């Protein structure tokens, strides 16, 4: 296992699989979901502005694919974090 404490990331291999884990100290799932949402919004805003200006077409298909892949990853991470936040809220409601 390789740890990169400066970046709060751990990478490890298990057989052919690679696992990346990002550590977010003292962050709640909801605050992380909000950060991912802001990142996704910024990425999509830039893409829309470039599409409207016609410059998005000047980006190679490979780069367009990477941008769309990044948007999909951010959307998925936001969904997972939001679901985790909802589960945390349900747990607090049942206990409190």
C-alpha positions in Angstrom: 0.0 0.0 0.0 1.2 3.5 -0.9 0.2 6.5 1.2 0.5 10.0 0.0 -0.3 12.0 3.2 0.3 15.3 1.6 -2.6 14.7 -0.8 -4.7 12.5 1.7 -4.7 9.7 -0.9 -4.0 6.0 -0.4 -3.3 3.7 -3.3 -3.1 -0.1 -3.1 -3.1 -3.1 -5.4 -4.9 -6.3 -4.8 -4.3 -8.8 -7.6 -5.2 -6.9 -10.8 -7.4 -4.4 -9.0 -6.2 -0.9 -7.9 -7.9 1.0 -5.1 -7.7 4.7 -4.6 -9.0 6.1 -1.4 -9.2 9.8 -0.6 -9.2 10.8 3.0 -11.3 13.8 3.9 -10.6 14.6 7.6 -13.5 16.2 9.5 -15.7 16.4 6.5 -19.3 15.3 6.4 -20.8 13.4 3.4 -23.1 16.4 2.8 -20.2 18.9 2.7 -18.2 16.7 0.4 -21.3 16.3 -1.8 -21.6 20.1 -1.9 -17.9 20.4 -3.0 -18.3 17.8 -5.7 -21.5 19.6 -6.9 -19.6 22.9 -7.1 -16.8 21.2 -9.1 -19.3 19.6 -11.5 -21.1 22.9 -11.9 -17.8 24.6 -12.7 -16.8 22.0 -15.2 -20.2 22.0 -16.9 -20.3 25.8 -17.0 -17.0 25.9 -18.8 -18.1 23.2 -21.3 -21.4 25.1 -22.0 -19.6 28.4 -22.5 -17.1 26.8 -24.9 -19.9 25.0 -26.7 -21.8 28.3 -27.1 -18.7 30.0 -28.4 -18.0 27.2 -30.8 -14.6 26.5 -29.2 -15.7 23.1 -27.7 -15.5 21.7 -31.2 -11.9 22.7 -31.4 -11.1 20.3 -28.5 -10.0 16.9 -29.7 -12.5 14.0 -29.3 -10.1 12.4 -26.8 -10.1 15.5 -24.6 -13.9 15.9 -24.9 -14.2 12.3 -23.8 -12.0 13.0 -20.7 -14.1 16.0 -19.8 -17.3 14.0 -20.1 -15.8 11.2 -18.1 -14.8 13.6 -15.4 -18.3 15.0 -15.3 -19.7 11.5 -15.0 -17.3 10.7 -12.1 -18.2 13.9 -10.3 -21.9 13.2 -10.7 -21.5 9.6 -9.4 -19.4 10.7 -6.4 -22.0 13.4 -5.6 -24.8 10.8 -5.8 -23.0 8.4 -3.5 -22.1 11.1 -1.0 -25.7 12.4 -1.0 -27.1 9.0 -0.4 -24.6 8.5 2.5 -25.7 11.9 3.9 -29.3 10.8 3.7 -28.5 7.6 5.5 -26.7 9.5 8.2 -29.7 11.7 8.7 -32.0 8.7 8.9 -29.8 7.2 11.5 -29.8 10.4 13.6 -33.6 10.6 13.3 -34.0 7.1 14.5 -31.6 7.5 17.4 -32.6 11.0 18.4 
